[in-house]
Amino acid sequence: MTIQRIKPGPRMSGAVVHGDTVYLAGQVANQTAGKSVTEQTQEILSIIDSLLAEAGSDKSRILMANIWLTDMATFQEMNAVWDAWVSPGNAPARATVEAKLAAPQFKVEIAVIAAK
């Protein structure tokens, strides 16, 4: 079975396709870094849409999502964006935790696994 690497870099790939499964790296908001959780979540979900499309999948095929927030007080703010974005009837399994992220300007990080 082949392995396809999408947007490969020296440390990680944006996504990896193996068989009929698409694994996305944790995505952060570069354009809206330092801005609100709403803006960062919107940007991240747009990045996820793009990576999934490049891999031959889409948000309706997401199996699992892991979400990291720097402050659980922003959980409802992130959920408002997520709920408007998630494919109706296709909500994935999901975990959300509070964690310190790679840089202080990042407030949200999201990684997903999807079927192709």
SVG drawing of the C-alpha trace seen along z (x, -y; Angstrom):
<svg xmlns="http://www.w3.org/2000/svg" viewBox="-28 -39 42 41">
<polyline fill="none" stroke="black" stroke-width="0.4" points="0.0,0.0 1.4,-3.4 1.8,-6.4 1.1,-9.9 2.5,-12.9 0.7,-16.2 2.6,-19.4 5.7,-17.6 8.2,-19.5 11.4,-18.7 9.6,-18.0 6.1,-16.9 3.6,-16.7 0.3,-18.6 -1.4,-15.3 -0.6,-11.7 -2.8,-9.3 -2.4,-5.6 -4.9,-3.3 -8.3,-4.8 -7.3,-6.9 -6.2,-10.5 -4.2,-11.7 -3.9,-15.4 -1.2,-17.0 -2.3,-19.4 -3.3,-22.6 -2.8,-26.1 -3.9,-29.5 -1.0,-31.4 -2.9,-34.3 -5.0,-34.9 -2.3,-34.0 -2.8,-36.2 -6.4,-37.0 -9.6,-35.5 -10.4,-31.8 -13.3,-32.4 -11.0,-33.7 -8.3,-31.1 -10.8,-28.3 -12.3,-29.5 -8.9,-29.6 -8.0,-26.2 -11.2,-24.6 -10.6,-26.2 -7.1,-24.7 -8.6,-21.3 -11.1,-21.6 -8.2,-22.3 -6.0,-19.5 -8.9,-17.0 -9.9,-18.0 -6.3,-17.6 -6.3,-14.1 -9.6,-13.2 -11.8,-13.5 -14.0,-16.1 -15.3,-17.1 -18.3,-14.6 -15.7,-11.8 -13.9,-12.9 -13.7,-10.0 -11.9,-11.6 -10.9,-15.1 -8.5,-16.2 -8.7,-19.8 -6.4,-21.6 -7.3,-25.0 -5.0,-27.1 -7.9,-28.1 -11.0,-25.9 -12.9,-29.2 -13.0,-29.6 -14.6,-26.1 -18.0,-27.6 -16.5,-30.1 -14.6,-27.4 -17.7,-25.2 -19.8,-27.9 -17.5,-27.9 -17.2,-24.1 -20.9,-23.5 -21.5,-25.8 -18.8,-24.0 -19.3,-20.3 -21.2,-18.3 -24.8,-17.7 -25.3,-14.1 -21.6,-13.4 -20.2,-14.6 -16.9,-12.7 -15.7,-11.3 -13.9,-14.2 -11.7,-15.1 -11.0,-18.6 -8.4,-19.4 -6.6,-22.4 -2.9,-22.5 0.0,-24.9 0.6,-25.1 3.9,-25.6 3.8,-29.4 1.8,-31.9 0.0,-33.4 -1.8,-30.1 -5.0,-29.6 -6.4,-26.5 -4.9,-23.5 -6.9,-20.8 -5.9,-17.5 -8.3,-15.1 -8.3,-11.6 -10.7,-11.0 -11.8,-8.3 -10.9,-8.9"/>
</svg>
